């Protein structure tokens, strides 16, 4: 006998906390390009931590404490394993090294890195579930949503000196400092992480999470602007704008239609 999963009852307090953390994540990212260069690394770490807490609060709001544990273990732990293996073997991303600027490390991986995997895995899964159709399952859309983010992330972090590639060629047009192997690795790891998270969380409960969708759309819009106007990276602004836009623009349209309806 088939049973329907009942929507989780969300208390107003949990929703308010989630939106407060979303607002804090947005505020820190607005501040980032405006602070002195000496503060860049600290603000980078704070930005990831606050964003992670916003995603964590939202997944707990929707799926309970079990959902929060799944996000940390599956997305954070999965990201840590992938990065540690990548550093040691060059698989699946290619040969690269961290420069020691991002703080404490585990297995050679800065702790902030698995937090970054986790902070975007939940919004990516949410938009994947929102856009999924019968012939394209949510894991596929969610994995592409997560991997597309790296079209902005890697060029920015390489330019900031947080990691370096042994051989950045062949590369995407307009983005010469990041090899194609990196993006292929991101697609593979994103499929595994988003797929495992999807299974661990179980069926979606209730309507699409507005905070998670807002986080994803904010990352897209702010990244295009920041790369173009503040970071001096017009190439990644164009490539990332087109690539991540394949997911972000339909999400924005669907959100607008839902609110208008």
N, C-alpha and C positions, 0 to 999 in steps of 0.2 A: 504494500500500500504506500502510495506516494504521499508525503506530507510537505506542506509549505512552511518554509522557515519564517518564523514571526519576526517582524522588524524589531530591532532593539529600541527600547525606550530611552531617549536621550534627555537628560535633565538640562534645563536652561543654563545651569552653572557650568556644566561641561562644555556646552557649545560656546558660552561666553569666554571661558578660559582658552579654548582653541582659537577663537578669533583674536583674542588679545595676543597670543603667541604668533599668529599669522601677521598681525600688525607689527609686532616687534621684529620679526624676521624681515619684513619689508623695510622697516626703518633702518635697520643695521645695514642692509644692502644699499640703501640710498646714501648712507653716510660713507660707505667704503671708498668710492672714488674721490671723495672730498677731503679725506684726512691726509695729514702729512705722510710722506713715503715711509718714515720710520714706524708708523703705526699700521702699515698695510697688513703685515702678517698677523698681528694680534686681532685686527678687525676681521680678517679672513676666517680665523678660527672661531671667533665669537659668532660670526654670521652662520657658519655651518652648525654650530651647537644650537643656536636659537631656532634655526630652520628645522633641525632634527627634532627638537622638543615640540615644535608646532605639528610636525607630521606624526610624532608619537602620540600627542594628545588627541589628534583626530582619529587615528586608527583605534585607540582605546575607546574613544567616544562611540565609534561605530561597531567595533568587534569585541569590546571589553578588554580586560587585562591580558587575556590570552592573545589577543591581536597585537598588543604592544610587545609581548614577549616574542611573538613570531617575527615582528618587524626587526627587532634587535638581533635575534639569532639567525634568521634566514637571510635578511638583506645585509645587515651589518656584518654578521659572521661570514656570509658568502662573499661579500666584497673583500673582507680581510684575507680570506683564503685565496681568492683569485689574484689579489695584488701580491701576496707573498709568493705564490707560485710564479707569477709574472716576473717578479724581481729576480728570483733564483734561476729561472729557466728561459726567460724571454717569451714564454708561451702563456696566454694567447695574444698578448698585446704587441710584442716586439721587445727589443732590449732597451731598457730605460733605468734611470736611477733617481732617487730622491736626493735633494741637496741638503737636507737637514734643517730646513727653515720652518717646518710646520710643527715643531714641538715633539713631544714624547712619541716613541715608536714601539711597535710590537712586531717581531719578525721582520724588522727593517721597514715596516709600513707605518707612517704617522697615524696616530689614533684618530685624527680628524678625518682620514680618508674613508674608513668603513662607515663613519657617521654620515659622510656625504652620500655614499651608496644608499644607506637606509633613508636619508631625508628625502631623496627623490624617488625611491622605489614605490612608496605608498601613493604619492600623487600620480606617478606613471601608471600604476595599476588601476587607480580610480578612473583616469581618463580612458584607459584601455577598456574598462568595463562599460564606460559610457558610450564609446564609439563602436564597440564590437557589433558585428552583424553575423548572420548565420554562417557565411562562408569564411569570415575572418574572426577567429576566437579572440577573447580579451587578452590572452597571454601574448599573442602576436602583436596586437596594437600596443599593449603596455610595454613590451620589450622594445619596440621601435621608439616609443615615447621616451623611455629611459636612455636608450643609446643615442638618440638625436641630441640630447642635452650635451653630450660630450663634444659636439661640434663647436660649442662655445667654451666648455670647461677646459679642455686641453690647451687650445691656443692661449687662453688667458693665463693659465697656471705656468705654462712654459715661458711666456713673455715675462711673468713675474719672478721667474727663476726658482720655482718650487720643485721642478723636476726637469730632467734633460733626456733626450733620446740619443742613443748611440748613432743611429743612422735614420734621419727623418725622411728618407726618400724610398720609394715614390710617395708623394703626398697629394692631397687634394689641390685642385686649382685654387689659387688665392690664399691657401693656408700651407705655407712651405715647411713649417717647423714640426709637423706632426705626421708620422707615417700612416699609410693606409692600413697597415696591420693593426694599429691601435683601434681603429674604428671597427674592423672585423672582430677583434677581441671583445669590444664593448657589446656588439650585437649578440655574440655567443653567451657572454656572462649575463647580459640582460635577460635573455630568454630563460636561462637557468634560474636566476634570482626571482624574476617576476613570476615565472611558472611555479616555483616552489612556494612563493608567498601567496599566490592565488589559491593553491591547494591547501596551504596551512590555515588560511583565514576562512575558507569555505565560502558558501554562497553570499552574495552581497545582501546586506540587511538594510532595508529601507531605501530611500532615494539616493541618488548620486551625492557624494560628499562635496558640498560647496566649498568648504575651506581647502580641501586638497586640490580641487580644480582651480581655485583662486591662486594657490601657490604655484601650480604649473604654469598658468597664464602669466603670472607676475615674472617668473623666471624667464619666460620667453621674451616678453616685451622689454623688460629691463636689460636683458642680455644684448638684444639688438641695439638698444640705445647706448648702453655703456661701451660696447665694443666699437661703435661708430664714433661716439662723441668724447669718450673719456680715456679709453685704453689704447687708442691709435691702432686698432685692428679692424680696418674696414673689410678685409677679406673674410674674416670669420663672421663679421656682422652679416655679410651677404650670404655666405654658405650656411651658417647656422640659422639665419632668418628663413631661408628656403627649406632647409632640412627639417628643423624642429617645427616650422610652420605647417608642415604636412599634417601634424597632429594638433598643434595649438590652435590653428585657425578654425578647423572643424569644431573643436571644443568650445571656442569662443562663440561661434555661430549657434551651436546647440544650446549653450547657456543663455544666450540672448533670446532665442526662440522660446525656451522654457520659461523665462521670466516674463516675456511678452505674453505668453499664453496664459 
